[in-house]
Amino acid sequence: MEKISRQLFLVPFAMLCLALFSACSSNEQVIPQNPQDENSTIVDLGNVKFDISEMPFGEDTEDKTRTAEQPLMADTVVLSKSVEAEVTLERERTPVTRGVKHGLSDGAYRLVVYQANVFKTQVGFTVAGGKIAYLEKLILNDGNYDFYCCNDKVEFKQGENKFKVEFDNAATALIGSIKNVHVSGVRQTISFPMKHVGTRIKTRLTALMPFPNEGVQAKLVSVPNGALGDMIYDIPTGVYSSSKLRTLDFPASNYTKVADVYDPSLKANIYAMESSEYRYVLLNNTLTNLMLQFTNTGQLYRKAMNSYGALRINSSTQYMLAGHSYVLRVKLKPTFRYLFQDGTVGYLRDKGNRMPVALVLNNNLGIALTDSHVGNDYVPSYSSGGVLQGNWSVTGQRDNDRLFQLTQWNDAITTTTSGAHWTWAAGGTYNHANAAHNGSKGDKREVYPAFYWADAYREEMKNKCVSEGKLFDSNLLTQKGRWFLPSVNEWMYLLKNVGFSNPNSLFAPGGVATGHPISVWYNILIVRQAFMVAGGAPLWDDTDPQGRYYWTSTEGSLTNKAYIITVRPDWNFFLSDQKKNLTGFPITYTKAFRVRAFVTFSNTAIHPHSGGSTEDGWAGDPDQNISGDDFEIDL
């Protein structure tokens, strides 16, 4: 068995140098007075008096200051392909009390005396109801002594000069010591703190969505033989060791809802739960051997929590110290795939030197990380100079090859024709008498500002790659056609797969959309995080309650209207219609109109305009169903 050595100061023995004098010589038992106060127990041997106190777990971090400590460790753990955990371990800060110490718990205790590392004598006493119920006497000659006190959860091996604590007593075993105490004839009271040999840990969970209604359960386990099975302290050498190992497999703990926790990165409160109990282990367990396993079948982020992998604490150097109280904070969050500048797709944890350019919504569709802008203008306009026009088009006529009823919206929501068709395919534009209005809308700022704005994001990403010296996929960032103004249907992938909402909620009870602005709840926490962790921006302005109005490429049955998506910071996602030409509207309103480009990344080697093609660049029908959504199974 490997011997684990540490200096004596790591053992929970208080080492004080205090004077003690000879005890009385009576052979009778001494029944002392009641304790003087609730913070300690007085063990009065006549001419010898010990003021013994029991130090609670975590007394070293009594919350006397508001200054936050740095976590002992921090890590990100992959629990599944689509769920990660941000993990920090901290010492629990106990609340300020009248005194962190208290009198001894009921039970049997032993006071052991050594001189020059040689056993001299021992006495026992019992505490019942906070009072000393039984006490043996102590007689010592003048000299220097070491005193040890332990409760009945600690085994004293006199012949081996050792103390031993079994794992099952990690929660209750107490030991204290006073070393090199000079005994003389002067009456004194000796302070004698007792500390826990074990250490404890509890778990606090946070998430960006409500936890399962049926509750959360998880258990603390270890790798095989990953925990100390006992603790042995050798008195002469001051070294402690373990004679055996064990595998931890605590019963599952239930978690209870606690107050929401403010997350500064999200600028909002997030959901929180806490384990209902502490788990206790012996001192000097290595944290890297411990794991948290979820056992409940309820879903979080559309995955059963018991399907998550074990959350292993990654700290090879941090030991759990005696008497300390720890909090394992676990922030559970969904992870998403991203499209990178080189045309590849993957998770940010694997990005290396690649630069994300879009958030993936399904197997071949992504959304830009920021709003499009031309120069400094984010509001689409047919002329430069900072005019906040916000226009979809300025023709005053029908512009798409297909219109969608404004009295009911089910067709607009469910029709899978891509906005790429209406942005780039010449056939996607209605045949106008004015030839200048025909052809690809994405090339015509003066006529179709919103469509022109969609491609501006591609140009911005290309320029960024050039300035940073990054190689990029020319089909993705050089050639026009991959980035486009999305349809209503394509926005539904954002609503469902990132907003964790249900697009069907936009329908009236009869299954038909009403034609009036209708809202549906969506998870702003997840949406914000999905963009911001990749260096992007959310879909709203926190300071503007009206939110942002995003143009879609879906045109209404009235020739002067198109559909817009309204995304607000109050958890509401709206579908409605708006006039295509906003010239003359108040600037306080038009300033909120934006374009967030979408991108197709399947078959990116095909140039959308090659060979005189009038289609949008896909190998098949431009109205093909954008399928391949794998988020409902694994984000």
HELIX and SHEET records of a PDB file:
HELIX    1   1 LEU A    8  LEU A   10  5                                   3    
HELIX    2   2 GLU A   59  THR A   61  5                                   3    
HELIX    3   3 GLN A  158  GLU A  160  5                                   3    
HELIX    4   4 PHE A  167  ASN A  169  5                                   3    
HELIX    5   5 LEU A  287  ASN A  289  5                                   3    
HELIX    6   6 MET A  305  SER A  307  5                                   3    
HELIX    7   7 LEU A  348  ASP A  350  5                                   3    
HELIX    8   8 ASN A  410  THR A  414  1                                   5    
HELIX    9   9 GLY A  419  TRP A  424  1                                   6    
HELIX   10  10 ALA A  426  GLY A  428  5                                   3    
HELIX   11  11 ALA A  435  HIS A  437  5                                   3    
HELIX   12  12 LYS A  441  ASP A  443  5                                   3    
HELIX   13  13 PRO A  449  GLU A  468  1                                  20    
HELIX   14  14 SER A  474  LEU A  477  1                                   4    
HELIX   15  15 VAL A  488  ASN A  497  1                                  10    
HELIX   16  16 PRO A  503  LEU A  506  5                                   4    
HELIX   17  17 ILE A  524  MET A  532  1                                   9    
HELIX   18  18 ILE A  587  THR A  590  1                                   4    
HELIX   19  19 SER A  610  GLY A  612  5                                   3    
SHEET    1   A 6 ALA A  19  PHE A  21  0                                        
SHEET    2   A 6 LEU A 174  SER A 184  1                                        
SHEET    3   A 6 GLY A 143  ASN A 151 -1                                        
SHEET    4   A 6 GLY A 107  GLN A 115 -1                                        
SHEET    5   A 6 VAL A 118  ALA A 128 -1                                        
SHEET    6   A 6 LYS A 131  LEU A 135 -1                                        
SHEET    1   B 5 ALA A  19  PHE A  21  0                                        
SHEET    2   B 5 LEU A 174  SER A 184  1                                        
SHEET    3   B 5 THR A 189  HIS A 196 -1                                        
SHEET    4   B 5 LYS A  49  GLU A  54  1                                        
SHEET    5   B 5 THR A  41  ASP A  44 -1                                        
SHEET    1   C 9 MET A  73  SER A  80  0                                        
SHEET    2   C 9 VAL A  83  ARG A  91 -1                                        
SHEET    3   C 9 SER A 325  PRO A 334 -1                                        
SHEET    4   C 9 GLY A 198  ALA A 207  1                                        
SHEET    5   C 9 ALA A 268  SER A 275 -1                                        
SHEET    6   C 9 SER A 253  LYS A 257 -1                                        
SHEET    7   C 9 GLN A 217  SER A 222 -1                                        
SHEET    8   C 9 LEU A 290  PHE A 294 -1                                        
SHEET    9   C 9 LEU A 311  ARG A 312 -1                                        
SHEET    1   D 5 MET A  73  SER A  80  0                                        
SHEET    2   D 5 VAL A  83  ARG A  91 -1                                        
SHEET    3   D 5 SER A 325  PRO A 334 -1                                        
SHEET    4   D 5 GLY A 198  ALA A 207  1                                        
SHEET    5   D 5 ARG A 279  LEU A 282 -1                                        
SHEET    1   E 6 MET A  73  SER A  80  0                                        
SHEET    2   E 6 VAL A  83  ARG A  91 -1                                        
SHEET    3   E 6 SER A 325  PRO A 334 -1                                        
SHEET    4   E 6 GLY A 198  ALA A 207  1                                        
SHEET    5   E 6 ALA A 268  SER A 275 -1                                        
SHEET    6   E 6 VAL A 261  ASP A 263 -1                                        
SHEET    1   F 4 GLU A 155  LYS A 157  0                                        
SHEET    2   F 4 LYS A 162  GLU A 166 -1                                        
SHEET    3   F 4 ASP A 230  ASP A 234 -1                                        
SHEET    4   F 4 VAL A 239  SER A 241 -1                                        
SHEET    1   G 2 ALA A 227  LEU A 228  0                                        
SHEET    2   G 2 LEU A 245  ARG A 246 -1                                        
SHEET    1   H 2 GLN A 299  LEU A 300  0                                        
SHEET    2   H 2 LYS A 303  ALA A 304 -1                                        
SHEET    1   I 6 VAL A 345  TYR A 347  0                                        
SHEET    2   I 6 ARG A 337  PHE A 340 -1                                        
SHEET    3   I 6 PRO A 356  ASN A 362 -1                                        
SHEET    4   I 6 LEU A 365  ALA A 368 -1                                        
SHEET    5   I 6 PHE A 598  THR A 600 -1                                        
SHEET    6   I 6 TRP A 483  PHE A 484 -1                                        
SHEET    1   J 5 ILE A 518  TRP A 521  0                                        
SHEET    2   J 5 ASN A 572  LYS A 579 -1                                        
SHEET    3   J 5 LYS A 561  VAL A 567 -1                                        
SHEET    4   J 5 ARG A 548  GLU A 555 -1                                        
SHEET    5   J 5 PHE A 593  ARG A 594  1                                        
END                                                                             
